[in-house]
Amino acid sequence: DTGCFTYDNGFTATASCKSAITYIDGDAGVLMYRGYPIEQLAEHSSFLEVAYLLMNGELPTEQKFASFADDIAHHTMLHEAFKQFIGGFRHDAHPMAMLMGMLGSMASFYHNNHDYDDPEQRHLAAIRLIAKVPTIAAACYRYSMGWPLRFPRNNLEYVTRFLHMMFEVPSEPLQMNPVAAKALDLLFILHADHEQNASTSTVRMVGSTGANPYACIASGVAALWGPAHGGANEAVLKMLNEIGSPANVQNAIDKAKDKESGFRLMGFGHRVYKNFDPRAKIIREMTYKVLNELGVNDPLLDVAMKLEEAALKDDYFIQRKLYPNVDFYSGIIYKALKIPTDMFTVMFAIARTSGWVAHWLEQQADPEQKIGRPRQIYVGHDKRDYVAIDKR
Ligand code: SDX
């Protein structure tokens, strides 16, 4: 409670805020949302119920959940003008670029008449963001495929509705596989929130200036995109494809140990977890089950398993407490669900929108909150006088 933390490499950090949303114990491998262990939520809850929990602090009664799900369902549509907006992107634009742009532009559709000092308006913005992010994500995918955009079906539950908007094409009825929806729902639960990670801290930093919620969430998407953060799931698949077979795993391990190479094992390591990422454990088990149930046999799973086995036995990784993180196996499941690689981080963003929104609500409701203003250690020049250009 001093608010000071010391990382393994001796770096110290001071807490950027107080929050009651998520608790992590990096050494013990503990993750809890509002006090509920991630393992229990993964087994018993749904993503939309977890989104309610993160936002409101309590699990909903049946009646409250029904009304929340109804609110979300009735805010999934996009303003028709979004079609012109999305039409301005190149057909091969990265979906994260499109998602960031579209979310930020929501400020021009829904912002100019909202007073975010009013808790009702804050709640409405939160509902709009959680409801529309899957519609926007699916629109980005369909635009890249040259397919017509799909309207959200309000009679479907959240994740099934998203898969329908992603993959339904007029020429044939979509075979909705319940295994796929259940697997994606679980991945969304596991990615929903994670305390003050880089993108959530960014959302809170932007929120601390009083910027509108759409600008805040768009800044979270920007931060998440980086390969050191949410972009890692896409980078893991690229790495596994480059390794190609279990026989090449040792070369990858050796390259990751050679600092000069600048190569890191994507999906390994974590700023906070110096033990197994509890989410990675759940996703690891889930990967076998989902691929089995879908009848998918992906050789990359053998490469991933061999890489994990070799790294966990290697002193370099053991000494640095580098374990698989949430991103190591998730891409193999997304691939089995026929989600294209460049949409993997978009999946992360859909899930994390619930966490980002919960943190924004918590921050905006705090009358004591101040503008974020980190300080620095100055390592530049001492004072010196200006020199005219002809004297330099
Ligand atoms: C996410 O913060 C969150 O909570 C994030 C997240 C969330 O839910 O929001 O959990 C999601 O972003 C997970 C992380 C996904 N990123 C990756 O998988 C990319 C690969 N991993 C890394 O680049 C790295 O591990 C980080 C970015 C995750 C952490 O980087 P740090 O803090 O620089 O790592 P560190 O200080 O713990 O490194 C200690 C040592 C260093 O070597 P030395 O200088 O001590 O000799 O371990 C080395 C690092 O070079 N190292 C790695 C490595 N990660 C760290 N070496 C090889 N492969 C790696 N993946």
Residues whose N, C-alpha, C, O or C-beta is under 5 A from the ligand:
A	BS01	SDX	N9 H194 N197 A198 P227 A228 H229 G230 A232 A256 F263 R264 L265 M266 G267 F268 G269 H270 R271 R320 N325 D327
